[in-house]
Amino acid sequence: MTTNTRRLLTVKQAVDAGLYPNVGGLRYLLFNAKQNGLERAVRKIGRRTLIDEQAFFEWVDSQPKV
């Protein structure tokens, strides 16, 4: 039996876990999530914003390489 557990992180937890270097930069990405495609990794529960860790990394991998 396989269990797929999603790890949902708050903005602070995501920064502490190393998903992004700083809170301000991550909040900027979240603010523009509809334009940059990050909305598929974001879950809103009430006023709380949660980030799906696996979906975030999939989004990062889909970004053009510079």
All heavy atoms as TSV, in Angstrom:
chain	resi	resn	atom	element	x	y	z
A	1	MET	N	N	0.839	-1.181	0.000
A	1	MET	CA	C	0.000	0.000	0.000
A	1	MET	C	C	0.882	1.242	0.000
A	1	MET	O	O	1.734	1.405	0.847
A	1	MET	CB	C	-0.897	-0.019	1.242
A	1	MET	CG	C	-1.826	1.120	1.324
A	1	MET	SD	S	-2.945	0.812	2.714
A	1	MET	CE	C	-3.362	2.440	3.107
A	2	THR	N	N	0.674	2.104	-0.957
A	2	THR	CA	C	1.457	3.327	-1.074
A	2	THR	C	C	0.629	4.498	-0.584
A	2	THR	O	O	-0.525	4.648	-0.960
A	2	THR	CB	C	1.856	3.564	-2.538
A	2	THR	OG1	O	2.527	2.409	-3.023
A	2	THR	CG2	C	2.758	4.751	-2.666
A	3	THR	N	N	1.247	5.317	0.235
A	3	THR	CA	C	0.558	6.513	0.697
A	3	THR	C	C	1.287	7.732	0.164
A	3	THR	O	O	2.488	7.872	0.338
A	3	THR	CB	C	0.512	6.591	2.235
A	3	THR	OG1	O	1.857	6.557	2.735
A	3	THR	CG2	C	-0.280	5.446	2.811
A	4	ASN	N	N	0.564	8.559	-0.532
A	4	ASN	CA	C	1.120	9.813	-1.031
A	4	ASN	C	C	0.734	10.906	-0.062
A	4	ASN	O	O	-0.431	11.256	0.048
A	4	ASN	CB	C	0.574	10.141	-2.423
A	4	ASN	CG	C	1.126	9.199	-3.463
A	4	ASN	OD1	O	2.195	8.655	-3.277
A	4	ASN	ND2	N	0.403	9.013	-4.540
A	5	THR	N	N	1.708	11.416	0.646
A	5	THR	CA	C	1.431	12.501	1.575
A	5	THR	C	C	1.967	13.788	0.984
A	5	THR	O	O	3.094	13.838	0.505
A	5	THR	CB	C	2.068	12.245	2.948
A	5	THR	OG1	O	3.483	12.071	2.778
A	5	THR	CG2	C	1.483	11.014	3.596
A	6	ARG	N	N	1.138	14.772	0.984
A	6	ARG	CA	C	1.524	16.088	0.516
A	6	ARG	C	C	2.071	16.880	1.684
A	6	ARG	O	O	1.503	16.862	2.757
A	6	ARG	CB	C	0.298	16.818	0.000
A	6	ARG	CG	C	0.294	16.979	-1.436
A	6	ARG	CD	C	-0.862	17.832	-1.833
A	6	ARG	NE	N	-1.202	17.390	-3.158
A	6	ARG	CZ	C	-2.213	17.826	-3.836
A	6	ARG	NH1	N	-3.038	18.682	-3.307
A	6	ARG	NH2	N	-2.438	17.400	-5.030
A	7	ARG	N	N	3.130	17.576	1.438
A	7	ARG	CA	C	3.685	18.441	2.470
A	7	ARG	C	C	3.300	19.871	2.117
A	7	ARG	O	O	3.783	20.443	1.143
A	7	ARG	CB	C	5.196	18.283	2.515
A	7	ARG	CG	C	5.825	19.014	3.652
A	7	ARG	CD	C	7.264	18.626	3.813
A	7	ARG	NE	N	7.877	19.509	4.785
A	7	ARG	CZ	C	9.169	19.679	4.919
A	7	ARG	NH1	N	10.001	18.990	4.166
A	7	ARG	NH2	N	9.648	20.506	5.803
A	8	LEU	N	N	2.385	20.422	2.909
A	8	LEU	CA	C	1.940	21.799	2.719
A	8	LEU	C	C	2.636	22.669	3.754
A	8	LEU	O	O	2.580	22.387	4.952
A	8	LEU	CB	C	0.427	21.897	2.868
A	8	LEU	CG	C	-0.382	21.100	1.853
A	8	LEU	CD1	C	-1.863	21.180	2.183
A	8	LEU	CD2	C	-0.132	21.601	0.448
A	9	LEU	N	N	3.274	23.722	3.296
A	9	LEU	CA	C	4.068	24.591	4.161
A	9	LEU	C	C	3.548	26.018	4.130
A	9	LEU	O	O	3.127	26.507	3.083
A	9	LEU	CB	C	5.526	24.595	3.689
A	9	LEU	CG	C	6.218	23.244	3.553
A	9	LEU	CD1	C	7.553	23.416	2.842
A	9	LEU	CD2	C	6.412	22.605	4.903
A	10	THR	N	N	3.626	26.679	5.273
A	10	THR	CA	C	3.357	28.111	5.301
A	10	THR	C	C	4.540	28.813	4.638
A	10	THR	O	O	5.578	28.193	4.368
A	10	THR	CB	C	3.195	28.638	6.745
A	10	THR	OG1	O	4.439	28.474	7.425
A	10	THR	CG2	C	2.075	27.918	7.475
A	11	VAL	N	N	4.416	30.101	4.394
A	11	VAL	CA	C	5.501	30.848	3.760
A	11	VAL	C	C	6.758	30.777	4.619
A	11	VAL	O	O	7.850	30.485	4.117
A	11	VAL	CB	C	5.082	32.313	3.509
A	11	VAL	CG1	C	6.254	33.135	3.012
A	11	VAL	CG2	C	3.934	32.363	2.512
A	12	LYS	N	N	6.634	30.986	5.902
A	12	LYS	CA	C	7.798	30.947	6.790
A	12	LYS	C	C	8.420	29.558	6.822
A	12	LYS	O	O	9.637	29.411	6.757
A	12	LYS	CB	C	7.418	31.394	8.199
A	12	LYS	CG	C	8.617	31.440	9.132
A	12	LYS	CD	C	8.274	32.013	10.473
A	12	LYS	CE	C	9.422	32.101	11.431
A	12	LYS	NZ	N	10.572	31.292	11.220
A	13	GLN	N	N	7.590	28.531	6.899
A	13	GLN	CA	C	8.109	27.162	6.900
A	13	GLN	C	C	8.824	26.844	5.586
A	13	GLN	O	O	9.849	26.161	5.584
A	13	GLN	CB	C	6.970	26.159	7.106
A	13	GLN	CG	C	6.407	26.144	8.499
A	13	GLN	CD	C	5.149	25.279	8.584
A	13	GLN	OE1	O	4.446	25.084	7.593
A	13	GLN	NE2	N	4.861	24.797	9.778
A	14	ALA	N	N	8.291	27.345	4.479
A	14	ALA	CA	C	8.914	27.108	3.174
A	14	ALA	C	C	10.300	27.743	3.108
A	14	ALA	O	O	11.248	27.130	2.609
A	14	ALA	CB	C	8.026	27.644	2.062
A	15	VAL	N	N	10.426	28.948	3.617
A	15	VAL	CA	C	11.726	29.616	3.629
A	15	VAL	C	C	12.677	28.885	4.568
A	15	VAL	O	O	13.835	28.641	4.223
A	15	VAL	CB	C	11.577	31.106	4.018
A	15	VAL	CG1	C	12.924	31.745	4.264
A	15	VAL	CG2	C	10.822	31.850	2.925
A	16	ASP	N	N	12.192	28.497	5.743
A	16	ASP	CA	C	13.029	27.762	6.698
A	16	ASP	C	C	13.481	26.415	6.129
A	16	ASP	O	O	14.576	25.941	6.439
A	16	ASP	CB	C	12.289	27.544	8.019
A	16	ASP	CG	C	12.090	28.835	8.797
A	16	ASP	OD1	O	12.764	29.840	8.478
A	16	ASP	OD2	O	11.244	28.849	9.716
A	17	ALA	N	N	12.645	25.791	5.286
A	17	ALA	CA	C	12.976	24.494	4.685
A	17	ALA	C	C	13.904	24.643	3.473
A	17	ALA	O	O	14.372	23.658	2.931
A	17	ALA	CB	C	11.702	23.769	4.277
A	18	GLY	N	N	14.134	25.885	3.043
A	18	GLY	CA	C	15.046	26.125	1.937
A	18	GLY	C	C	14.399	26.148	0.565
A	18	GLY	O	O	15.102	26.088	-0.446
A	19	LEU	N	N	13.074	26.249	0.500
A	19	LEU	CA	C	12.418	26.330	-0.802
A	19	LEU	C	C	12.789	27.626	-1.520
A	19	LEU	O	O	12.904	27.643	-2.736
A	19	LEU	CB	C	10.890	26.282	-0.638
A	19	LEU	CG	C	10.216	24.955	-0.924
A	19	LEU	CD1	C	10.607	23.928	0.109
A	19	LEU	CD2	C	8.736	25.120	-0.969
A	20	TYR	N	N	12.955	28.687	-0.761
A	20	TYR	CA	C	13.279	29.989	-1.329
A	20	TYR	C	C	14.148	30.745	-0.340
A	20	TYR	O	O	13.993	30.576	0.872
A	20	TYR	CB	C	11.982	30.763	-1.649
A	20	TYR	CG	C	12.167	31.720	-2.786
A	20	TYR	CD1	C	12.193	31.268	-4.091
A	20	TYR	CD2	C	12.352	33.068	-2.551
A	20	TYR	CE1	C	12.387	32.134	-5.143
A	20	TYR	CE2	C	12.544	33.942	-3.603
A	20	TYR	CZ	C	12.565	33.476	-4.892
A	20	TYR	OH	O	12.773	34.333	-5.928
A	21	PRO	N	N	15.054	31.596	-0.816
A	21	PRO	CA	C	16.012	32.248	0.089
A	21	PRO	C	C	15.417	33.201	1.125
A	21	PRO	O	O	15.933	33.283	2.231
A	21	PRO	CB	C	16.942	33.020	-0.839
A	21	PRO	CG	C	16.666	32.543	-2.211
A	21	PRO	CD	C	15.332	31.876	-2.209
A	22	ASN	N	N	14.337	33.924	0.757
A	22	ASN	CA	C	13.802	34.880	1.736
A	22	ASN	C	C	12.283	35.012	1.603
A	22	ASN	O	O	11.697	34.695	0.577
A	22	ASN	CB	C	14.484	36.250	1.611
A	22	ASN	CG	C	14.298	36.859	0.250
A	22	ASN	OD1	O	13.205	36.838	-0.299
A	22	ASN	ND2	N	15.370	37.404	-0.316
A	23	VAL	N	N	11.671	35.493	2.672
A	23	VAL	CA	C	10.219	35.616	2.739
A	23	VAL	C	C	9.707	36.614	1.702
A	23	VAL	O	O	8.715	36.355	1.011
A	23	VAL	CB	C	9.775	36.024	4.167
A	23	VAL	CG1	C	8.288	36.334	4.211
A	23	VAL	CG2	C	10.109	34.928	5.157
A	24	GLY	N	N	10.372	37.756	1.563
A	24	GLY	CA	C	9.921	38.788	0.633
A	24	GLY	C	C	9.889	38.295	-0.808
A	24	GLY	O	O	8.935	38.555	-1.538
A	25	GLY	N	N	10.907	37.588	-1.215
A	25	GLY	CA	C	10.958	37.064	-2.577
A	25	GLY	C	C	9.872	36.034	-2.836
A	25	GLY	O	O	9.250	36.019	-3.903
A	26	LEU	N	N	9.627	35.173	-1.859
A	26	LEU	CA	C	8.587	34.160	-2.001
A	26	LEU	C	C	7.213	34.803	-2.028
A	26	LEU	O	O	6.347	34.426	-2.822
A	26	LEU	CB	C	8.676	33.129	-0.880
A	26	LEU	CG	C	7.711	31.958	-0.956
A	26	LEU	CD1	C	7.795	31.236	-2.303
A	26	LEU	CD2	C	7.971	30.992	0.183
A	27	ARG	N	N	6.996	35.809	-1.194
A	27	ARG	CA	C	5.707	36.515	-1.204
A	27	ARG	C	C	5.476	37.207	-2.551
A	27	ARG	O	O	4.355	37.261	-3.037
A	27	ARG	CB	C	5.630	37.509	-0.061
A	27	ARG	CG	C	5.455	36.846	1.278
A	27	ARG	CD	C	5.019	37.840	2.335
A	27	ARG	NE	N	5.042	37.243	3.642
A	27	ARG	CZ	C	4.088	36.452	4.130
A	27	ARG	NH1	N	3.046	36.168	3.403
A	27	ARG	NH2	N	4.185	35.949	5.340
A	28	TYR	N	N	6.533	37.726	-3.147
A	28	TYR	CA	C	6.409	38.342	-4.476
A	28	TYR	C	C	5.937	37.300	-5.495
A	28	TYR	O	O	5.041	37.564	-6.289
A	28	TYR	CB	C	7.746	38.948	-4.912
A	28	TYR	CG	C	7.713	39.498	-6.318
A	28	TYR	CD1	C	7.173	40.748	-6.567
A	28	TYR	CD2	C	8.192	38.752	-7.380
A	28	TYR	CE1	C	7.117	41.250	-7.860
A	28	TYR	CE2	C	8.141	39.242	-8.670
A	28	TYR	CZ	C	7.604	40.496	-8.909
A	28	TYR	OH	O	7.545	40.991	-10.185
A	29	LEU	N	N	6.553	36.116	-5.478
A	29	LEU	CA	C	6.133	35.054	-6.387
A	29	LEU	C	C	4.681	34.665	-6.144
A	29	LEU	O	O	3.924	34.431	-7.089
A	29	LEU	CB	C	7.024	33.819	-6.210
A	29	LEU	CG	C	8.454	33.925	-6.703
A	29	LEU	CD1	C	9.224	32.662	-6.354
A	29	LEU	CD2	C	8.502	34.185	-8.190
A	30	LEU	N	N	4.280	34.581	-4.873
A	30	LEU	CA	C	2.911	34.209	-4.531
A	30	LEU	C	C	1.917	35.283	-4.963
A	30	LEU	O	O	0.822	34.976	-5.430
A	30	LEU	CB	C	2.788	33.951	-3.029
A	30	LEU	CG	C	3.557	32.735	-2.524
A	30	LEU	CD1	C	3.551	32.709	-1.004
A	30	LEU	CD2	C	2.996	31.453	-3.092
A	31	PHE	N	N	2.294	36.548	-4.818
A	31	PHE	CA	C	1.425	37.651	-5.215
A	31	PHE	C	C	1.139	37.598	-6.715
A	31	PHE	O	O	0.048	37.936	-7.173
A	31	PHE	CB	C	2.059	38.997	-4.834
A	31	PHE	CG	C	1.200	40.181	-5.151
A	31	PHE	CD1	C	0.129	40.512	-4.335
A	31	PHE	CD2	C	1.451	40.953	-6.255
A	31	PHE	CE1	C	-0.679	41.604	-4.623
A	31	PHE	CE2	C	0.658	42.055	-6.565
A	31	PHE	CZ	C	-0.417	42.373	-5.734
A	32	ASN	N	N	2.138	37.163	-7.477
A	32	ASN	CA	C	2.024	37.092	-8.936
A	32	ASN	C	C	1.800	35.664	-9.424
A	32	ASN	O	O	2.122	35.344	-10.578
A	32	ASN	CB	C	3.287	37.676	-9.581
A	32	ASN	CG	C	3.416	39.143	-9.296
A	32	ASN	OD1	O	2.609	39.936	-9.737
A	32	ASN	ND2	N	4.424	39.510	-8.518
A	33	ALA	N	N	1.251	34.804	-8.588
A	33	ALA	CA	C	1.114	33.380	-8.911
A	33	ALA	C	C	0.276	33.119	-10.159
A	33	ALA	O	O	0.577	32.200	-10.925
A	33	ALA	CB	C	0.539	32.614	-7.722
A	34	LYS	N	N	-0.753	33.902	-10.404
A	34	LYS	CA	C	-1.579	33.683	-11.604
A	34	LYS	C	C	-0.800	33.994	-12.874
A	34	LYS	O	O	-0.957	33.322	-13.883
A	34	LYS	CB	C	-2.850	34.520	-11.547
A	34	LYS	CG	C	-3.867	33.966	-10.588
A	34	LYS	CD	C	-5.186	34.675	-10.707
A	34	LYS	CE	C	-6.154	34.052	-9.719
A	34	LYS	NZ	N	-7.486	34.591	-9.849
A	35	GLN	N	N	0.048	34.998	-12.821
A	35	GLN	CA	C	0.817	35.392	-14.001
A	35	GLN	C	C	2.003	34.455	-14.254
A	35	GLN	O	O	2.371	34.219	-15.395
A	35	GLN	CB	C	1.347	36.829	-13.866
A	35	GLN	CG	C	0.280	37.884	-13.918
A	35	GLN	CD	C	-0.427	38.094	-12.592
A	35	GLN	OE1	O	0.029	37.647	-11.555
A	35	GLN	NE2	N	-1.567	38.749	-12.637
A	36	ASN	N	N	2.620	33.943	-13.192
A	36	ASN	CA	C	3.828	33.137	-13.377
A	36	ASN	C	C	3.577	31.631	-13.333
A	36	ASN	O	O	4.509	30.846	-13.472
A	36	ASN	CB	C	4.907	33.538	-12.355
A	36	ASN	CG	C	4.495	33.289	-10.925
A	36	ASN	OD1	O	3.682	32.423	-10.633
A	36	ASN	ND2	N	5.080	34.048	-10.016
A	37	GLY	N	N	2.328	31.206	-13.120
A	37	GLY	CA	C	1.998	29.789	-13.137
A	37	GLY	C	C	2.174	29.063	-11.817
A	37	GLY	O	O	1.942	27.866	-11.729
A	38	LEU	N	N	2.567	29.780	-10.779
A	38	LEU	CA	C	2.795	29.153	-9.472
A	38	LEU	C	C	1.500	28.788	-8.766
A	38	LEU	O	O	1.512	28.012	-7.810
A	38	LEU	CB	C	3.639	30.084	-8.591
A	38	LEU	CG	C	4.080	29.567	-7.235
A	38	LEU	CD1	C	4.917	28.299	-7.382
A	38	LEU	CD2	C	4.853	30.619	-6.475
A	39	GLU	N	N	0.374	29.275	-9.261
A	39	GLU	CA	C	-0.904	29.040	-8.578
A	39	GLU	C	C	-1.219	27.559	-8.404
A	39	GLU	O	O	-1.938	27.179	-7.491
A	39	GLU	CB	C	-2.045	29.757	-9.286
A	39	GLU	CG	C	-2.357	29.216	-10.654
A	39	GLU	CD	C	-3.444	30.028	-11.347
A	39	GLU	OE1	O	-4.185	30.767	-10.688
A	39	GLU	OE2	O	-3.531	29.907	-12.581
A	40	ARG	N	N	-0.652	26.694	-9.234
A	40	ARG	CA	C	-0.917	25.257	-9.093
A	40	ARG	C	C	-0.252	24.669	-7.843
A	40	ARG	O	O	-0.603	23.573	-7.423
A	40	ARG	CB	C	-0.455	24.512	-10.340
A	40	ARG	CG	C	1.036	24.551	-10.551
A	40	ARG	CD	C	1.420	23.801	-11.811
A	40	ARG	NE	N	2.848	23.893	-11.992
A	40	ARG	CZ	C	3.453	24.065	-13.138
A	40	ARG	NH1	N	2.736	24.155	-14.230
A	40	ARG	NH2	N	4.754	24.128	-13.214
A	41	ALA	N	N	0.682	25.396	-7.249
A	41	ALA	CA	C	1.361	24.918	-6.042
A	41	ALA	C	C	0.849	25.594	-4.778
A	41	ALA	O	O	1.336	25.321	-3.690
A	41	ALA	CB	C	2.868	25.154	-6.167
A	42	VAL	N	N	-0.131	26.490	-4.918
A	42	VAL	CA	C	-0.594	27.291	-3.787
A	42	VAL	C	C	-2.001	26.856	-3.378
A	42	VAL	O	O	-2.868	26.666	-4.217
A	42	VAL	CB	C	-0.595	28.795	-4.161
A	42	VAL	CG1	C	-1.131	29.636	-3.022
A	42	VAL	CG2	C	0.804	29.238	-4.555
A	43	ARG	N	N	-2.186	26.700	-2.090
A	43	ARG	CA	C	-3.501	26.386	-1.525
A	43	ARG	C	C	-3.835	27.459	-0.510
A	43	ARG	O	O	-2.999	27.810	0.318
A	43	ARG	CB	C	-3.507	25.024	-0.823
A	43	ARG	CG	C	-3.080	23.862	-1.684
A	43	ARG	CD	C	-4.110	23.580	-2.766
A	43	ARG	NE	N	-3.694	22.499	-3.626
A	43	ARG	CZ	C	-3.094	22.669	-4.794
A	43	ARG	NH1	N	-2.835	23.868	-5.234
A	43	ARG	NH2	N	-2.768	21.639	-5.531
A	44	LYS	N	N	-5.056	27.988	-0.589
A	44	LYS	CA	C	-5.510	28.992	0.367
A	44	LYS	C	C	-6.550	28.340	1.261
A	44	LYS	O	O	-7.504	27.750	0.771
A	44	LYS	CB	C	-6.131	30.184	-0.350
A	44	LYS	CG	C	-5.172	30.973	-1.212
A	44	LYS	CD	C	-4.315	31.906	-0.448
A	44	LYS	CE	C	-5.089	33.131	-0.060
A	44	LYS	NZ	N	-4.314	34.123	0.613
A	45	ILE	N	N	-6.348	28.440	2.547
A	45	ILE	CA	C	-7.324	27.980	3.528
A	45	ILE	C	C	-7.594	29.176	4.437
A	45	ILE	O	O	-6.749	29.555	5.244
A	45	ILE	CB	C	-6.808	26.777	4.336
A	45	ILE	CG1	C	-6.533	25.608	3.390
A	45	ILE	CG2	C	-7.819	26.391	5.405
A	45	ILE	CD1	C	-5.937	24.402	4.046
A	46	GLY	N	N	-8.756	29.765	4.247
A	46	GLY	CA	C	-9.038	31.007	4.963
A	46	GLY	C	C	-8.051	32.061	4.504
A	46	GLY	O	O	-7.871	32.299	3.317
A	47	ARG	N	N	-7.380	32.671	5.465
A	47	ARG	CA	C	-6.375	33.685	5.140
A	47	ARG	C	C	-4.978	33.093	5.021
A	47	ARG	O	O	-4.039	33.779	4.647
A	47	ARG	CB	C	-6.375	34.768	6.214
A	47	ARG	CG	C	-7.651	35.593	6.190
A	47	ARG	CD	C	-7.681	36.617	7.269
A	47	ARG	NE	N	-6.477	37.436	7.264
A	47	ARG	CZ	C	-6.137	38.294	8.211
A	47	ARG	NH1	N	-6.927	38.449	9.252
A	47	ARG	NH2	N	-5.043	38.988	8.145
A	48	ARG	N	N	-4.855	31.827	5.334
A	48	ARG	CA	C	-3.539	31.184	5.334
A	48	ARG	C	C	-3.179	30.704	3.932
A	48	ARG	O	O	-3.977	30.087	3.241
A	48	ARG	CB	C	-3.528	30.010	6.291
A	48	ARG	CG	C	-2.156	29.380	6.436
A	48	ARG	CD	C	-2.115	28.446	7.584
A	48	ARG	NE	N	-2.359	29.172	8.814
A	48	ARG	CZ	C	-1.473	29.285	9.799
A	48	ARG	NH1	N	-0.318	28.708	9.703
A	48	ARG	NH2	N	-1.765	29.945	10.878
A	49	THR	N	N	-1.960	30.981	3.538
A	49	THR	CA	C	-1.435	30.522	2.257
A	49	THR	C	C	-0.499	29.355	2.517
A	49	THR	O	O	0.443	29.470	3.296
A	49	THR	CB	C	-0.668	31.653	1.548
A	49	THR	OG1	O	-1.557	32.746	1.331
A	49	THR	CG2	C	-0.106	31.188	0.223
A	50	LEU	N	N	-0.774	28.237	1.862
A	50	LEU	CA	C	0.059	27.054	2.000
A	50	LEU	C	C	0.672	26.713	0.648
A	50	LEU	O	O	0.040	26.879	-0.395
A	50	LEU	CB	C	-0.762	25.870	2.512
A	50	LEU	CG	C	-1.416	26.074	3.868
A	50	LEU	CD1	C	-2.326	24.900	4.193
A	50	LEU	CD2	C	-0.379	26.243	4.959
A	51	ILE	N	N	1.895	26.219	0.678
A	51	ILE	CA	C	2.616	25.884	-0.541
A	51	ILE	C	C	2.836	24.380	-0.568
A	51	ILE	O	O	3.378	23.809	0.377
A	51	ILE	CB	C	3.969	26.622	-0.592
A	51	ILE	CG1	C	3.721	28.124	-0.515
A	51	ILE	CG2	C	4.748	26.241	-1.838
A	51	ILE	CD1	C	4.936	28.927	-0.163
A	52	ASP	N	N	2.400	23.750	-1.646
A	52	ASP	CA	C	2.618	22.325	-1.852
A	52	ASP	C	C	4.077	22.162	-2.288
A	52	ASP	O	O	4.467	22.613	-3.367
A	52	ASP	CB	C	1.658	21.816	-2.926
A	52	ASP	CG	C	1.773	20.330	-3.176
A	52	ASP	OD1	O	2.873	19.765	-3.018
A	52	ASP	OD2	O	0.750	19.733	-3.536
A	53	GLU	N	N	4.873	21.534	-1.445
A	53	GLU	CA	C	6.311	21.449	-1.680
A	53	GLU	C	C	6.635	20.751	-3.003
A	53	GLU	O	O	7.441	21.253	-3.790
A	53	GLU	CB	C	6.980	20.707	-0.521
A	53	GLU	CG	C	8.480	20.663	-0.618
A	53	GLU	CD	C	9.110	19.975	0.573
A	53	GLU	OE1	O	8.507	19.032	1.121
A	53	GLU	OE2	O	10.216	20.381	0.942
A	54	GLN	N	N	6.025	19.626	-3.277
A	54	GLN	CA	C	6.307	18.886	-4.506
A	54	GLN	C	C	5.891	19.696	-5.733
A	54	GLN	O	O	6.644	19.788	-6.700
A	54	GLN	CB	C	5.589	17.543	-4.501
A	54	GLN	CG	C	5.870	16.726	-5.745
A	54	GLN	CD	C	5.174	15.385	-5.723
A	54	GLN	OE1	O	4.576	14.999	-4.730
A	54	GLN	NE2	N	5.239	14.671	-6.815
A	55	ALA	N	N	4.715	20.305	-5.691
A	55	ALA	CA	C	4.250	21.114	-6.822
A	55	ALA	C	C	5.142	22.333	-7.023
A	55	ALA	O	O	5.358	22.767	-8.161
A	55	ALA	CB	C	2.799	21.534	-6.602
A	56	PHE	N	N	5.678	22.884	-5.935
A	56	PHE	CA	C	6.594	24.028	-6.048
A	56	PHE	C	C	7.840	23.628	-6.839
A	56	PHE	O	O	8.264	24.328	-7.751
A	56	PHE	CB	C	6.980	24.556	-4.663
A	56	PHE	CG	C	7.925	25.712	-4.714
A	56	PHE	CD1	C	7.453	26.997	-4.920
A	56	PHE	CD2	C	9.291	25.534	-4.571
A	56	PHE	CE1	C	8.328	28.080	-4.987
A	56	PHE	CE2	C	10.171	26.600	-4.632
A	56	PHE	CZ	C	9.689	27.879	-4.844
A	57	PHE	N	N	8.423	22.465	-6.499
A	57	PHE	CA	C	9.623	22.025	-7.212
A	57	PHE	C	C	9.322	21.668	-8.660
A	57	PHE	O	O	10.156	21.883	-9.539
A	57	PHE	CB	C	10.299	20.866	-6.479
A	57	PHE	CG	C	11.056	21.320	-5.263
A	57	PHE	CD1	C	10.715	20.853	-4.005
A	57	PHE	CD2	C	12.090	22.221	-5.368
A	57	PHE	CE1	C	11.400	21.270	-2.882
A	57	PHE	CE2	C	12.791	22.658	-4.254
A	57	PHE	CZ	C	12.441	22.182	-3.004
A	58	GLU	N	N	8.133	21.140	-8.936
A	58	GLU	CA	C	7.735	20.882	-10.317
A	58	GLU	C	C	7.639	22.198	-11.083
A	58	GLU	O	O	8.050	22.286	-12.246
A	58	GLU	CB	C	6.402	20.136	-10.361
A	58	GLU	CG	C	6.513	18.699	-9.891
A	58	GLU	CD	C	5.169	18.023	-9.703
A	58	GLU	OE1	O	4.118	18.661	-9.986
A	58	GLU	OE2	O	5.164	16.858	-9.263
A	59	TRP	N	N	7.116	23.241	-10.422
A	59	TRP	CA	C	7.039	24.560	-11.051
A	59	TRP	C	C	8.444	25.102	-11.326
A	59	TRP	O	O	8.708	25.625	-12.405
A	59	TRP	CB	C	6.264	25.523	-10.155
A	59	TRP	CG	C	6.268	26.930	-10.654
A	59	TRP	CD1	C	5.488	27.450	-11.647
A	59	TRP	CD2	C	7.108	27.995	-10.207
A	59	TRP	NE1	N	5.798	28.780	-11.832
A	59	TRP	CE2	C	6.779	29.133	-10.958
A	59	TRP	CE3	C	8.098	28.096	-9.244
A	59	TRP	CZ2	C	7.425	30.352	-10.776
A	59	TRP	CZ3	C	8.731	29.312	-9.055
A	59	TRP	CH2	C	8.389	30.429	-9.823
A	60	VAL	N	N	9.337	24.957	-10.366
A	60	VAL	CA	C	10.718	25.425	-10.546
A	60	VAL	C	C	11.344	24.715	-11.749
A	60	VAL	O	O	11.984	25.354	-12.589
A	60	VAL	CB	C	11.561	25.175	-9.264
A	60	VAL	CG1	C	13.048	25.398	-9.534
A	60	VAL	CG2	C	11.091	26.075	-8.134
A	61	ASP	N	N	11.156	23.394	-11.845
A	61	ASP	CA	C	11.726	22.637	-12.955
A	61	ASP	C	C	11.137	23.052	-14.299
A	61	ASP	O	O	11.804	22.907	-15.331
A	61	ASP	CB	C	11.512	21.136	-12.750
A	61	ASP	CG	C	12.366	20.590	-11.616
A	61	ASP	OD1	O	13.374	21.233	-11.256
A	61	ASP	OD2	O	12.020	19.497	-11.095
A	62	SER	N	N	9.914	23.565	-14.312
A	62	SER	CA	C	9.280	23.952	-15.573
A	62	SER	C	C	9.702	25.343	-16.048
A	62	SER	O	O	9.369	25.728	-17.168
A	62	SER	CB	C	7.748	23.911	-15.422
A	62	SER	OG	O	7.300	25.006	-14.624
A	63	GLN	N	N	10.421	26.076	-15.211
A	63	GLN	CA	C	10.835	27.430	-15.590
A	63	GLN	C	C	11.967	27.379	-16.597
A	63	GLN	O	O	12.819	26.481	-16.568
A	63	GLN	CB	C	11.266	28.221	-14.353
A	63	GLN	CG	C	10.169	28.426	-13.342
A	63	GLN	CD	C	8.943	29.060	-13.957
A	63	GLN	OE1	O	8.987	30.180	-14.431
A	63	GLN	NE2	N	7.835	28.325	-13.951
A	64	PRO	N	N	12.004	28.345	-17.524
A	64	PRO	CA	C	13.087	28.347	-18.525
A	64	PRO	C	C	14.452	28.507	-17.882
A	64	PRO	O	O	14.608	29.229	-16.879
A	64	PRO	CB	C	12.764	29.563	-19.402
A	64	PRO	CG	C	11.558	30.200	-18.851
A	64	PRO	CD	C	11.099	29.445	-17.663
A	65	LYS	N	N	15.399	27.831	-18.440
A	65	LYS	CA	C	16.762	27.920	-17.916
A	65	LYS	C	C	17.438	29.147	-18.512
A	65	LYS	O	O	17.287	29.444	-19.687
A	65	LYS	CB	C	17.527	26.656	-18.277
A	65	LYS	CG	C	16.797	25.423	-17.777
A	65	LYS	CD	C	17.683	24.319	-17.431
A	65	LYS	CE	C	17.021	23.087	-16.935
A	65	LYS	NZ	N	15.672	23.018	-16.618
A	66	VAL	N	N	18.167	29.841	-17.688
A	66	VAL	CA	C	18.822	31.087	-18.137
A	66	VAL	C	C	20.240	30.808	-18.532
A	66	VAL	O	O	20.945	30.039	-18.012
A	66	VAL	CB	C	18.797	32.144	-17.021
A	66	VAL	CG1	C	19.510	33.397	-17.468
A	66	VAL	CG2	C	17.375	32.441	-16.643
